[in-house]
Amino acid sequence: MPRWVVVVQTGYGESYALDEVEHLEDTLERARARLYEIACTHRPSSRLRQKSRQVYRIGDGDAYYATIEGRMSKHRVLYRLAELAWSTDTEPNPWQ
């Protein structure tokens, strides 16, 4: 079964961060469905008080761009799905 990670890229000004949101071991279709759920519900900042959110699909559904309007600021977030292509681990690593 393929292994996936959902990564989120956030930024403000000239500072950007890339974080792992969730690891999964599932089919491509289910991984894409989970990515969509995360793009629609994930809070990129614990202080964010969401007023509105717009989510745009990029390509075939392996990435989403979200604009999240908060009370004090606007967040622009990129959610991506990445498949494990290679690893030096000989034993499967349990996902957290």
N, C-alpha and C positions, 0 to 999 in steps of 0.2 A: 504494500500500500504506500503511495507517495506521501512524503512528509512536506508540510507547508509551514510558512511563517507569515503572519500578517505584520507588515511594518507600517509605521506612520511617520511622515515627515512633516514637521511643523517649523515655522519660522516667524521671526519678527525682526524687521529691519534687515540687517546683514547677518544675523545669527540664526542658524538652522540646526535642528536636531533630528536624528533618525532613531526611532525606538521600536522594539519588538512589542507587539500588543498581545499576540496569541500564537501558540504553536498548535498544529493539528496534523493528524494522520488520517487522511480520507481521500475520496475521489476528487477530481478536479471540479466537478459540478457542485459538490457539497462544500468544498473549500471556497469556491466563488460565492456561494450563497452566504456563507459565514462572513466573508469579506464585506459583502453588501450590508449585512446586519450591523457589523462593526462601524462601517462608514456612516450609517444612519443614527447610531446611538452613542458612539464613543465620545467621551469628554477629554479633549486634549489638555485641559487645565483644570485642576481641582477647584479653582476659583471661578470658573466659567458659569455664569447664569445665562443659559441659552434663551434667547427670544425667538430666533428662527434659524433654520438650517436649509441649505440647498445642496443636493448631492448630484454630481455629474459623473456618468460612466465614461471611462476612457477605454477605447478599443473594445475588445471582446468581453470585458468584465474582470480583467486582472488588476484594474486600478480604478480608483474613484477620487475625484476632487470635491472637497466640501468647503463651502463658505458658511461659517457659523457666526451669527450676529449675537453678541452678548450685550449686557447692559452697558458696559464701559468700553468694549473693544470688539473688533472683528477678527476672527481667526480664519486663516486659510490653511487647509490641511490636505495632504495627499496620502491616501491609503493604497498600499500595494500588496499583492500576493506574490510570494516567492517560493519556488519549489527547491527542495534540497537536491543539488546536482551531484555533489561529491563530498565525501567526508573521510577523515583518517580513522574515525571510530570503527573498530571491528565489531563491537557489540552495539546493539540499538541503545541509544540514550533515552531514558524516560523523559518525556516532555513534562515541563512544569505546569 
